[in-house]
Amino acid sequence: MNHFNLLFISMLALSISCSSKETKETTDTSSTTLDTKATSPENTKVSPLKQLTEADAPKNITYKGKVTDVYQFSDKEGEHLIVVAETGETKSPGKNSDMRDMEMNVYHLRKNGENYTEAWKAQDYIRNCEFDLVLGIRPESMEVTDLDKDGIAEISFAYYLTCISDVSPYEMKLLMYEGTDKYAIRGTAKLVDIKSTYKPDAALKTAPAEFLKFATEKWVLWEDQAAG
């Protein structure tokens, strides 16, 4: 067993939270037929990401939690919104429970006529935590790109999640979507002299080379827990 594996195992052992929490990362996708713009020079480029206000979240969509961030961009498929909603800490079910839950949802919405429809929803949560709860996106990490130059935006963001009782590295995830295709890197954040650990998922390993390169560089950019 090499030094890297020993370090990773020791980091896991430090966190008492591992036995007291439940986490879940899911993605829901919609098969709704959407109106799309015809491909032409003026609408094949991905526009820069623009931050809107919470009031700009479409009212025809039901969000779980409080809307905290809304972003807008466009690509060859039309206009899009990214809406982030968080529940904050809530009491875990059970009359005498001292545990707490927290949930985060990220919605990708496409404009379809006069309304928006849900393309996908990324959901992650922590359940039954009796220690300190951490779950949230690093806002500056939200980004849209067009790495493969096909006119369809890639959406990527990094976030921490953990239920922790001591000073240990947080669990960290970086998700990237192109359409409904999902790619991820998962691991732990960097903390002082404890190095970050990460592993790309199978989808990212077989994706275009520029996707893996971009995601790995982005992970390194946002891995420092102390800066978050």
C-alpha positions in Angstrom: 0.0 0.0 0.0 1.6 3.3 -1.0 1.8 6.5 1.0 -1.1 8.1 -0.9 -3.5 5.3 0.1 -2.3 5.3 3.7 -3.0 9.1 3.8 -6.4 8.7 2.4 -7.4 5.9 4.8 -6.1 7.9 7.8 -8.2 10.9 6.7 -11.3 8.9 6.6 -10.7 7.5 10.0 -10.4 11.0 11.4 -13.9 11.9 10.6 -16.4 10.6 13.2 -19.1 11.8 10.9 -18.8 8.9 8.5 -20.9 6.6 10.7 -23.5 9.2 11.6 -24.6 10.7 8.3 -26.2 9.7 5.0 -25.5 11.6 1.8 -27.0 11.2 -1.6 -26.1 12.8 -5.0 -28.6 12.4 -7.7 -29.6 13.8 -11.0 -33.1 14.0 -12.4 -33.5 14.7 -16.1 -36.6 15.7 -18.1 -37.7 14.3 -21.4 -39.9 17.3 -22.2 -39.8 18.2 -25.9 -38.3 21.7 -26.2 -38.5 24.4 -28.8 -34.9 25.0 -30.0 -33.4 27.7 -32.2 -32.1 26.9 -35.6 -28.3 26.7 -35.7 -26.9 29.9 -37.2 -23.7 31.9 -36.7 -25.3 34.3 -34.3 -26.6 31.6 -31.9 -24.0 28.9 -31.9 -21.7 30.6 -29.4 -22.2 30.1 -25.7 -22.8 33.4 -24.0 -21.0 34.5 -20.7 -22.7 33.5 -17.5 -24.8 36.3 -16.1 -25.9 36.4 -12.4 -29.5 37.4 -11.8 -31.4 37.9 -8.6 -33.5 35.4 -6.7 -36.6 37.1 -7.9 -35.7 36.1 -11.5 -36.3 32.4 -10.7 -39.3 31.3 -12.9 -42.5 31.0 -10.9 -43.8 28.0 -12.9 -41.0 25.7 -11.4 -41.3 24.3 -7.9 -38.0 24.5 -6.0 -37.1 22.5 -2.9 -35.5 25.0 -0.5 -34.8 28.7 -0.7 -33.5 30.0 -4.0 -30.0 31.5 -3.3 -28.6 32.0 -6.8 -29.9 32.4 -10.3 -27.7 32.5 -13.4 -28.5 33.0 -17.1 -26.7 32.0 -20.4 -27.5 31.1 -23.9 -26.2 28.6 -26.5 -27.4 27.1 -29.8 -30.3 25.4 -27.9 -31.6 28.8 -26.7 -31.8 30.6 -23.4 -31.1 28.8 -20.1 -31.2 29.4 -16.4 -29.3 27.8 -13.5 -31.2 28.0 -10.2 -29.6 27.0 -6.9 -31.9 26.2 -3.9 -30.9 25.2 -0.4 -33.0 24.0 2.6 -30.6 25.1 5.3 -30.5 22.9 8.4 -33.7 21.1 9.3 -34.6 18.7 12.0 -34.3 15.0 11.0 -37.5 13.0 11.2 -38.3 11.5 14.5 -40.0 12.8 17.6 -37.0 12.8 19.8 -34.3 13.1 17.1 -31.4 15.5 17.8 -30.1 14.9 14.2 -30.3 17.5 11.4 -30.6 17.3 7.7 -29.5 19.7 4.9 -30.2 19.6 1.1 -29.0 21.4 -2.0 -30.7 21.4 -5.4 -29.3 22.8 -8.7 -31.8 23.2 -11.5 -31.0 23.6 -15.2 -33.9 25.2 -16.9 -34.4 25.8 -20.6 -36.7 28.4 -22.1 -39.5 26.7 -23.9 -41.8 29.3 -25.5 -42.9 31.8 -22.8 -42.0 29.4 -19.9 -39.0 27.4 -18.6 -38.9 23.6 -18.3 -36.5 21.6 -16.2 -33.7 19.9 -18.2 -32.1 18.3 -15.1 -31.8 18.7 -11.4 -28.7 17.9 -9.4 -29.5 17.0 -5.8 -27.2 16.3 -2.9 -28.0 16.0 0.8 -26.8 15.0 4.3 -29.2 13.2 6.6 -29.1 12.4 10.3 -26.1 14.5 11.3 -25.4 15.2 14.9 -22.3 17.3 14.3 -21.5 20.4 12.1 -23.2 20.4 8.7 -21.5 21.8 5.6 -23.2 21.7 2.2 -23.0 24.3 -0.5 -21.6 25.4 -3.8 -18.6 27.7 -4.0 -20.4 30.4 -5.9 -17.4 31.6 -7.9 -17.0 28.1 -9.3 -20.2 28.2 -11.3 -19.2 28.4 -14.9 -20.3 27.7 -18.5 -17.9 26.7 -21.2 -17.9 25.2 -24.7 -14.8 23.1 -24.6 -15.6 21.0 -27.6 -16.9 23.9 -29.7 -20.2 22.3 -30.5 -22.4 25.3 -29.5 -23.8 23.4 -26.5 -22.7 24.7 -23.1 -21.0 22.7 -20.4 -22.1 23.7 -16.9 -19.7 23.1 -14.0 -19.5 23.8 -10.3 -17.7 22.6 -7.2 -19.1 22.2 -3.7 -18.3 20.8 -0.2 -20.4 18.6 1.9 -19.7 17.0 5.2 -21.0 16.1 8.7 -18.0 16.6 10.9 -17.0 16.9 14.6 -13.3 17.8 14.2 -10.9 19.6 11.9 -10.7 17.3 8.9 -10.9 17.7 5.2 -14.4 18.2 3.8 -15.8 15.9 1.2 -15.7 17.7 -2.2 -17.4 17.2 -5.5 -17.1 18.8 -8.9 -19.9 18.2 -11.3 -20.0 19.1 -15.0 -22.9 18.7 -17.5 -23.2 18.9 -21.2 -26.9 18.6 -22.0 -28.0 15.8 -19.7 -24.6 14.1 -19.8 -23.1 14.2 -16.4 -19.4 14.1 -15.4 -17.9 14.2 -12.0 -14.8 14.3 -9.8 -15.2 13.3 -6.2 -12.8 13.3 -3.3 -11.6 15.5 -0.4 -10.5 19.1 -0.1 -7.1 20.3 0.7 -6.6 21.4 4.3 -3.3 23.0 5.5 -0.7 20.3 5.0 -3.2 17.5 4.1 -3.3 17.2 0.3 -6.5 17.0 -1.7 -7.6 13.6 -3.0 -9.8 13.1 -6.0 -11.0 10.6 -8.6 -12.7 11.3 -11.9 -15.7 9.1 -12.6 -15.9 6.6 -15.5 -17.9 9.0 -17.7 -15.2 11.7 -17.4 -12.4 9.3 -18.1 -14.1 8.4 -21.4 -15.2 11.9 -22.3 -13.3 14.2 -24.7 -9.8 14.8 -23.4 -10.4 18.5 -23.0 -13.2 17.7 -20.5 -10.9 15.8 -18.1 -8.2 18.4 -18.4 -10.6 21.2 -17.7 -12.3 19.5 -14.7 -9.0 18.4 -13.2 -7.6 22.0 -13.4 -10.8 23.4 -12.0 -10.6 21.0 -9.1 -7.1 22.2 -8.2 -8.4 25.8 -8.4 -11.1 25.2 -5.9 -9.7 22.5 -3.6 -8.4 24.7 -0.8 -10.8 24.3 2.0 -9.3 27.2 3.9 -10.1 29.6 1.1 -13.8 28.5 1.0 
